[in-house]
Amino acid sequence: MCFVLVDVGFFLAAAVVAFRNNKFELPRITITAVITGIGILVAGVVVLAGWQFGTLHKLFGKPVPWFYGVLYFVWAIAQQWIQQSFFYSRLEPFLSRHGAGLIAGALFGLIHLPNPVLAPVTFVGGWLMSEVFRRYRSVVPLGIVHGLVGLAIAVVVPDHINHQMEVGLGYLQWGG
């Protein structure tokens, strides 16, 4: 529980600092549609693969799955805002444009350790999303894609591997 409080405190502090230094803008509708369309395609491929391999399952026993889904989308947008506004934006002046994205993606992947599914997926996804952010400077469509792909992973990867998408100590202490 203490780890959760420290984690939440860190992200709240990061969000406050990011909000003070970066204004939150609504994205252009065309780029939102394109990015979201790509996210729907990727999430669809993940779900289709899960169906093909027979690993599709319910959203880990949540009593109200749609409510959890909505909360996950809010959390996904918040994570993208923190990654892009706090990490990427601070790395960008000191590194090459692509280097900042790569390092921000690596940090995003590190946060998801020791989960063997989420760490590599968030490294690659975080890097790609930083590259999109570099060009369009909007976190909302990135958060939508994050939410779509994250929920697809949650219903496809077996819980005994993904530990219900836990990271850190939660992953290590997961009791199944």
C-alpha positions in Angstrom: 0.0 0.0 0.0 2.9 2.4 0.8 4.3 1.8 -2.7 1.0 2.7 -4.3 0.8 5.9 -2.3 4.4 6.8 -3.3 3.6 6.0 -6.9 0.4 8.1 -6.9 2.2 10.9 -5.2 5.0 10.9 -7.8 2.6 11.0 -10.7 0.4 13.7 -9.1 3.6 15.8 -8.6 4.7 15.2 -12.1 1.2 16.1 -13.4 1.3 19.4 -11.5 4.7 20.3 -12.8 3.8 19.3 -16.4 0.5 21.3 -16.2 2.3 24.4 -15.1 4.8 24.2 -17.9 2.7 22.8 -20.8 -0.8 23.9 -21.7 -3.4 21.2 -22.3 -4.8 21.5 -25.8 -7.6 19.7 -27.6 -6.3 18.0 -30.7 -7.3 18.6 -34.3 -10.1 16.3 -35.3 -8.4 15.0 -38.4 -5.3 13.8 -36.7 -7.3 12.5 -33.8 -9.4 10.4 -36.3 -6.2 9.1 -38.1 -4.4 8.2 -34.8 -7.5 6.7 -33.2 -8.1 4.7 -36.4 -4.6 3.2 -36.2 -5.3 2.4 -32.6 -8.5 0.6 -33.4 -6.7 -1.4 -36.1 -3.8 -2.4 -33.7 -6.2 -3.3 -30.9 -8.4 -5.2 -33.4 -5.3 -7.2 -34.5 -4.4 -8.0 -30.9 -8.0 -9.2 -30.1 -8.1 -11.2 -33.3 -4.8 -12.8 -32.4 -6.2 -13.6 -29.0 -9.3 -15.2 -30.6 -7.1 -17.2 -33.0 -4.9 -18.5 -30.1 -7.8 -19.1 -27.8 -6.7 -16.7 -25.1 -9.6 -14.2 -25.1 -11.0 -13.8 -21.6 -13.1 -11.5 -19.4 -11.6 -8.3 -18.1 -10.1 -10.0 -15.0 -13.2 -10.4 -13.0 -14.1 -6.8 -12.7 -17.8 -6.6 -11.5 -18.5 -3.6 -13.8 -16.1 -4.0 -16.8 -17.4 -0.9 -18.7 -16.7 1.3 -15.7 -13.2 -0.1 -15.4 -12.7 0.5 -19.1 -13.7 4.2 -18.7 -11.4 4.6 -15.8 -8.6 2.9 -17.8 -9.0 5.4 -20.6 -8.8 8.3 -18.2 -5.6 6.8 -16.7 -4.2 6.1 -20.2 -4.6 9.8 -21.2 -3.0 10.8 -17.9 -0.1 8.5 -18.5 0.4 9.9 -22.0 0.2 13.5 -20.6 2.9 12.7 -18.0 5.1 10.9 -20.4 5.0 13.5 -23.2 4.6 16.7 -21.2 6.9 15.8 -18.3 9.5 13.4 -19.8 9.7 14.0 -23.5 9.3 17.8 -23.4 12.2 18.0 -20.9 14.4 15.6 -22.8 13.8 17.3 -26.2 16.0 20.4 -25.7 19.0 18.3 -24.7 18.8 15.4 -27.2 18.0 14.9 -30.8 14.4 14.8 -31.7 14.4 11.0 -32.1 16.7 10.5 -29.1 14.3 12.2 -26.8 11.5 9.9 -28.0 13.7 6.8 -27.5 14.7 7.8 -24.0 11.1 8.7 -23.1 9.9 5.4 -24.4 12.7 3.6 -22.4 11.6 5.4 -19.2 8.0 4.5 -19.9 9.0 0.8 -20.4 11.1 0.9 -17.2 8.1 2.0 -15.2 6.2 -1.1 -16.3 8.9 -3.6 -15.1 8.9 -6.4 -14.2 5.8 -7.2 -16.3 7.2 -9.3 -19.2 4.4 -8.2 -21.5 3.9 -4.5 -20.6 7.6 -3.5 -20.3 8.5 -4.2 -23.9 5.2 -3.1 -25.3 5.3 0.2 -23.5 8.9 0.8 -24.5 8.1 0.5 -28.2 4.7 2.1 -27.8 6.1 4.9 -25.7 8.8 5.6 -28.3 6.3 5.6 -31.2 3.9 7.8 -29.3 6.7 10.3 -28.4 7.4 10.5 -32.2 3.8 11.2 -32.9 3.7 13.7 -30.0 6.8 15.5 -31.4 4.9 16.1 -34.6 1.3 16.9 -33.4 1.7 17.9 -29.7 -1.5 16.4 -28.5 -1.9 13.7 -25.9 -5.6 13.0 -26.2 -5.4 10.8 -29.3 -2.3 9.1 -27.8 -4.2 8.3 -24.7 -7.1 6.9 -26.7 -4.8 4.6 -28.5 -3.1 3.7 -25.3 -6.5 2.8 -23.8 -7.6 0.8 -26.8 -4.4 -1.3 -27.0 -4.1 -1.6 -23.2 -7.6 -3.0 -22.9 -7.0 -5.4 -25.8 -3.9 -6.7 -24.1 -5.9 -7.0 -20.9 -8.4 -9.4 -22.5 -5.9 -11.3 -24.6 -2.9 -12.0 -22.5 -3.6 -14.7 -19.9 -3.6 -13.4 -16.3 -1.0 -16.0 -15.2 1.5 -14.2 -17.5 0.3 -10.6 -17.3 -0.9 -10.7 -13.6 -3.9 -8.5 -14.5 -1.7 -5.8 -15.9 0.1 -5.2 -12.6 3.6 -3.6 -12.6 6.2 -3.2 -9.9 5.6 -4.8 -6.6 2.0 -5.5 -7.6 3.2 -7.8 -10.3 5.6 -9.6 -8.0 3.0 -10.0 -5.2 0.1 -11.0 -7.5 -1.6 -14.0 -6.0 -3.8 -15.0 -9.0 
